[in-house]
């Protein structure tokens, strides 16, 4: 039997997360702001950028036993690109900045 | 167009926005890029003794204090393992080291990586006294390298997009686009006689994995977790387009490992991909068919 981790709660507070105990699966949360970041990254008042968000943090994941029965085909969770994607190359020539290669 | 860039991790990182320069924007983009790269390096570099990753690896078999941000990166890598049925396994650090992949910060002694197949399932995460705690099985080591670059591309693009800009983040070939109009990106296998191929993305990503860039005598850096050794594959490179750069990276790496089974696996997931060998080119999904020159 496949053991897919379960989401058992969600919160936006890192402090609250730290107070949760006794769970036994995977817990995911939305939008945990890093505690050492300000609300914005700002150098001038003319053009600011928001601070990056740690938008998904597992809080509990219990180690699974080595001899658990696993289903190696439990994957398939990679999301394809949306229909707006095409393969024509109509919007720009190749440059260092827009090239994907092995690194 | 505004582009800021830096060279680190033996590759090129850039952040581009479709915009005329405004006071402070280029400066802020550069600051965002360099700050986030430095933060990820402090979290997940296996070359640094003082990274959180090195601390976890030194403490394999015990719960180790880490930051919640480290957990965020680790979670992305565990998601990649789950989505690929364990083919992209963040606990294969020892296997990569055993295969001869350059310098590592001080880690545990080597073990037979085949004994630890599926060790990613045994990674534990829990709150700690001042942050989080992570447990990895004794005898294993984390390597978050490839998926972490995709994760960073997604993180940077999302951040800049929230400010209203069309953005493309390229972290060493793991590219995330978030734009109102299509933005052309190119898959380049860097193989003589094979040209680059374009894809137009609005809210999507492309990543390329291959065995040609980081290789050495007798090996390369893509480990097959089923054998614990460098993957035996016909593919010089595989490019995958997916919703996020972390996912595209995971799928591209899994495809290299799956070798001849890769096109079927990619098709089954509905992914657009370009697989290039020294003798032929194969595509899946919407990626156009082509022939090698």
HADDOCK unambig.tbl for C-alpha pairs under 7 A between the chains (distance, minus, plus):
assign (segid A and resid 18 and name CA) (segid B and resid 127 and name CA) 5.22 0.50 0.50
assign (segid A and resid 42 and name CA) (segid B and resid 28 and name CA) 6.86 0.50 0.50
assign (segid A and resid 43 and name CA) (segid B and resid 24 and name CA) 6.54 0.50 0.50
assign (segid A and resid 43 and name CA) (segid B and resid 28 and name CA) 6.35 0.50 0.50
assign (segid A and resid 44 and name CA) (segid B and resid 24 and name CA) 5.57 0.50 0.50
assign (segid A and resid 46 and name CA) (segid B and resid 23 and name CA) 5.84 0.50 0.50
assign (segid A and resid 46 and name CA) (segid B and resid 24 and name CA) 6.29 0.50 0.50
assign (segid A and resid 47 and name CA) (segid B and resid 22 and name CA) 6.94 0.50 0.50
assign (segid A and resid 47 and name CA) (segid B and resid 23 and name CA) 6.51 0.50 0.50
assign (segid A and resid 47 and name CA) (segid B and resid 24 and name CA) 5.56 0.50 0.50
assign (segid A and resid 47 and name CA) (segid B and resid 25 and name CA) 5.31 0.50 0.50
assign (segid A and resid 49 and name CA) (segid B and resid 160 and name CA) 6.39 0.50 0.50
assign (segid A and resid 49 and name CA) (segid B and resid 163 and name CA) 5.77 0.50 0.50
assign (segid A and resid 50 and name CA) (segid B and resid 159 and name CA) 6.18 0.50 0.50
assign (segid A and resid 50 and name CA) (segid B and resid 162 and name CA) 6.94 0.50 0.50
assign (segid A and resid 50 and name CA) (segid B and resid 163 and name CA) 6.50 0.50 0.50
assign (segid A and resid 51 and name CA) (segid B and resid 159 and name CA) 6.72 0.50 0.50
assign (segid A and resid 52 and name CA) (segid B and resid 155 and name CA) 6.67 0.50 0.50
assign (segid A and resid 52 and name CA) (segid B and resid 159 and name CA) 5.30 0.50 0.50
assign (segid A and resid 54 and name CA) (segid B and resid 69 and name CA) 6.81 0.50 0.50
assign (segid A and resid 54 and name CA) (segid B and resid 72 and name CA) 6.48 0.50 0.50
assign (segid A and resid 56 and name CA) (segid B and resid 72 and name CA) 6.23 0.50 0.50
assign (segid A and resid 57 and name CA) (segid B and resid 71 and name CA) 6.26 0.50 0.50
assign (segid A and resid 57 and name CA) (segid B and resid 72 and name CA) 4.77 0.50 0.50
assign (segid A and resid 57 and name CA) (segid B and resid 75 and name CA) 6.60 0.50 0.50
assign (segid A and resid 58 and name CA) (segid B and resid 71 and name CA) 6.68 0.50 0.50
assign (segid A and resid 58 and name CA) (segid B and resid 72 and name CA) 6.92 0.50 0.50
assign (segid A and resid 58 and name CA) (segid B and resid 75 and name CA) 6.16 0.50 0.50
assign (segid A and resid 59 and name CA) (segid B and resid 125 and name CA) 6.21 0.50 0.50
assign (segid A and resid 59 and name CA) (segid B and resid 126 and name CA) 5.55 0.50 0.50
assign (segid A and resid 59 and name CA) (segid B and resid 127 and name CA) 6.43 0.50 0.50
assign (segid A and resid 60 and name CA) (segid B and resid 125 and name CA) 5.02 0.50 0.50
assign (segid A and resid 60 and name CA) (segid B and resid 126 and name CA) 4.67 0.50 0.50
assign (segid A and resid 61 and name CA) (segid B and resid 124 and name CA) 5.10 0.50 0.50
assign (segid A and resid 61 and name CA) (segid B and resid 125 and name CA) 4.82 0.50 0.50
assign (segid A and resid 61 and name CA) (segid B and resid 126 and name CA) 6.67 0.50 0.50
assign (segid A and resid 62 and name CA) (segid B and resid 124 and name CA) 5.09 0.50 0.50
assign (segid A and resid 62 and name CA) (segid B and resid 125 and name CA) 6.68 0.50 0.50
assign (segid A and resid 63 and name CA) (segid B and resid 121 and name CA) 6.38 0.50 0.50
assign (segid A and resid 63 and name CA) (segid B and resid 122 and name CA) 4.13 0.50 0.50
assign (segid A and resid 63 and name CA) (segid B and resid 123 and name CA) 5.22 0.50 0.50
assign (segid A and resid 63 and name CA) (segid B and resid 124 and name CA) 4.66 0.50 0.50
assign (segid A and resid 64 and name CA) (segid B and resid 121 and name CA) 5.75 0.50 0.50
assign (segid A and resid 64 and name CA) (segid B and resid 122 and name CA) 4.93 0.50 0.50
assign (segid A and resid 65 and name CA) (segid B and resid 122 and name CA) 6.68 0.50 0.50
assign (segid A and resid 72 and name CA) (segid B and resid 85 and name CA) 5.05 0.50 0.50
assign (segid A and resid 73 and name CA) (segid B and resid 85 and name CA) 5.62 0.50 0.50
assign (segid A and resid 74 and name CA) (segid B and resid 85 and name CA) 5.85 0.50 0.50
assign (segid A and resid 75 and name CA) (segid B and resid 82 and name CA) 5.57 0.50 0.50
assign (segid A and resid 75 and name CA) (segid B and resid 83 and name CA) 4.03 0.50 0.50
assign (segid A and resid 75 and name CA) (segid B and resid 84 and name CA) 4.99 0.50 0.50
assign (segid A and resid 75 and name CA) (segid B and resid 85 and name CA) 4.67 0.50 0.50
assign (segid A and resid 76 and name CA) (segid B and resid 83 and name CA) 5.36 0.50 0.50
assign (segid A and resid 76 and name CA) (segid B and resid 84 and name CA) 6.66 0.50 0.50
assign (segid A and resid 76 and name CA) (segid B and resid 269 and name CA) 6.11 0.50 0.50
assign (segid A and resid 77 and name CA) (segid B and resid 83 and name CA) 4.79 0.50 0.50
assign (segid A and resid 78 and name CA) (segid B and resid 83 and name CA) 6.01 0.50 0.50
assign (segid A and resid 78 and name CA) (segid B and resid 247 and name CA) 5.83 0.50 0.50
assign (segid A and resid 79 and name CA) (segid B and resid 242 and name CA) 5.95 0.50 0.50
assign (segid A and resid 79 and name CA) (segid B and resid 243 and name CA) 5.41 0.50 0.50
assign (segid A and resid 80 and name CA) (segid B and resid 242 and name CA) 4.47 0.50 0.50
assign (segid A and resid 80 and name CA) (segid B and resid 243 and name CA) 5.41 0.50 0.50
assign (segid A and resid 80 and name CA) (segid B and resid 270 and name CA) 6.15 0.50 0.50
assign (segid A and resid 80 and name CA) (segid B and resid 271 and name CA) 5.21 0.50 0.50
assign (segid A and resid 81 and name CA) (segid B and resid 204 and name CA) 5.45 0.50 0.50
assign (segid A and resid 81 and name CA) (segid B and resid 241 and name CA) 6.21 0.50 0.50
assign (segid A and resid 81 and name CA) (segid B and resid 242 and name CA) 4.39 0.50 0.50
assign (segid A and resid 81 and name CA) (segid B and resid 243 and name CA) 4.49 0.50 0.50
assign (segid A and resid 84 and name CA) (segid B and resid 202 and name CA) 6.65 0.50 0.50
assign (segid A and resid 85 and name CA) (segid B and resid 200 and name CA) 5.70 0.50 0.50
assign (segid A and resid 85 and name CA) (segid B and resid 201 and name CA) 5.04 0.50 0.50
assign (segid A and resid 85 and name CA) (segid B and resid 202 and name CA) 6.69 0.50 0.50
assign (segid A and resid 86 and name CA) (segid B and resid 199 and name CA) 5.83 0.50 0.50
assign (segid A and resid 86 and name CA) (segid B and resid 200 and name CA) 5.12 0.50 0.50
assign (segid A and resid 86 and name CA) (segid B and resid 201 and name CA) 6.93 0.50 0.50
assign (segid A and resid 87 and name CA) (segid B and resid 198 and name CA) 5.83 0.50 0.50
assign (segid A and resid 87 and name CA) (segid B and resid 199 and name CA) 4.21 0.50 0.50
assign (segid A and resid 87 and name CA) (segid B and resid 200 and name CA) 5.70 0.50 0.50
assign (segid A and resid 87 and name CA) (segid B and resid 287 and name CA) 6.33 0.50 0.50
assign (segid A and resid 88 and name CA) (segid B and resid 198 and name CA) 6.45 0.50 0.50
assign (segid A and resid 88 and name CA) (segid B and resid 199 and name CA) 6.33 0.50 0.50
assign (segid A and resid 88 and name CA) (segid B and resid 200 and name CA) 6.70 0.50 0.50
assign (segid A and resid 89 and name CA) (segid B and resid 184 and name CA) 5.55 0.50 0.50
assign (segid A and resid 89 and name CA) (segid B and resid 198 and name CA) 4.88 0.50 0.50
assign (segid A and resid 89 and name CA) (segid B and resid 199 and name CA) 5.75 0.50 0.50
assign (segid A and resid 89 and name CA) (segid B and resid 200 and name CA) 5.92 0.50 0.50
assign (segid A and resid 90 and name CA) (segid B and resid 184 and name CA) 6.89 0.50 0.50
assign (segid A and resid 91 and name CA) (segid B and resid 182 and name CA) 6.65 0.50 0.50
assign (segid A and resid 91 and name CA) (segid B and resid 183 and name CA) 5.67 0.50 0.50
assign (segid A and resid 91 and name CA) (segid B and resid 184 and name CA) 5.06 0.50 0.50
assign (segid A and resid 92 and name CA) (segid B and resid 184 and name CA) 5.41 0.50 0.50
assign (segid A and resid 94 and name CA) (segid B and resid 186 and name CA) 6.39 0.50 0.50
assign (segid A and resid 97 and name CA) (segid B and resid 14 and name CA) 6.21 0.50 0.50
assign (segid A and resid 97 and name CA) (segid B and resid 170 and name CA) 6.51 0.50 0.50
assign (segid A and resid 98 and name CA) (segid B and resid 170 and name CA) 6.98 0.50 0.50
assign (segid A and resid 98 and name CA) (segid B and resid 185 and name CA) 4.81 0.50 0.50
assign (segid A and resid 98 and name CA) (segid B and resid 186 and name CA) 6.18 0.50 0.50
assign (segid A and resid 99 and name CA) (segid B and resid 173 and name CA) 6.31 0.50 0.50
assign (segid A and resid 99 and name CA) (segid B and resid 185 and name CA) 5.76 0.50 0.50
assign (segid A and resid 99 and name CA) (segid B and resid 186 and name CA) 4.61 0.50 0.50
assign (segid A and resid 99 and name CA) (segid B and resid 187 and name CA) 6.03 0.50 0.50
assign (segid A and resid 99 and name CA) (segid B and resid 188 and name CA) 6.56 0.50 0.50
assign (segid A and resid 100 and name CA) (segid B and resid 173 and name CA) 3.91 0.50 0.50
assign (segid A and resid 100 and name CA) (segid B and resid 174 and name CA) 6.19 0.50 0.50
assign (segid A and resid 100 and name CA) (segid B and resid 175 and name CA) 6.67 0.50 0.50
assign (segid A and resid 100 and name CA) (segid B and resid 186 and name CA) 5.85 0.50 0.50
assign (segid A and resid 100 and name CA) (segid B and resid 187 and name CA) 5.00 0.50 0.50
assign (segid A and resid 100 and name CA) (segid B and resid 188 and name CA) 6.03 0.50 0.50
assign (segid A and resid 100 and name CA) (segid B and resid 206 and name CA) 6.80 0.50 0.50
assign (segid A and resid 100 and name CA) (segid B and resid 207 and name CA) 5.94 0.50 0.50
assign (segid A and resid 100 and name CA) (segid B and resid 208 and name CA) 5.85 0.50 0.50
assign (segid A and resid 101 and name CA) (segid B and resid 173 and name CA) 4.88 0.50 0.50
assign (segid A and resid 101 and name CA) (segid B and resid 187 and name CA) 6.32 0.50 0.50
assign (segid A and resid 101 and name CA) (segid B and resid 188 and name CA) 5.28 0.50 0.50
assign (segid A and resid 101 and name CA) (segid B and resid 189 and name CA) 5.99 0.50 0.50
assign (segid A and resid 101 and name CA) (segid B and resid 208 and name CA) 5.10 0.50 0.50
assign (segid A and resid 102 and name CA) (segid B and resid 173 and name CA) 6.29 0.50 0.50
assign (segid A and resid 102 and name CA) (segid B and resid 208 and name CA) 5.06 0.50 0.50
assign (segid A and resid 102 and name CA) (segid B and resid 209 and name CA) 4.76 0.50 0.50
assign (segid A and resid 102 and name CA) (segid B and resid 210 and name CA) 5.39 0.50 0.50
assign (segid A and resid 102 and name CA) (segid B and resid 213 and name CA) 6.12 0.50 0.50
assign (segid A and resid 103 and name CA) (segid B and resid 11 and name CA) 6.44 0.50 0.50
assign (segid A and resid 103 and name CA) (segid B and resid 172 and name CA) 5.79 0.50 0.50
assign (segid A and resid 103 and name CA) (segid B and resid 173 and name CA) 6.52 0.50 0.50
assign (segid A and resid 103 and name CA) (segid B and resid 213 and name CA) 5.97 0.50 0.50
assign (segid A and resid 103 and name CA) (segid B and resid 214 and name CA) 6.92 0.50 0.50
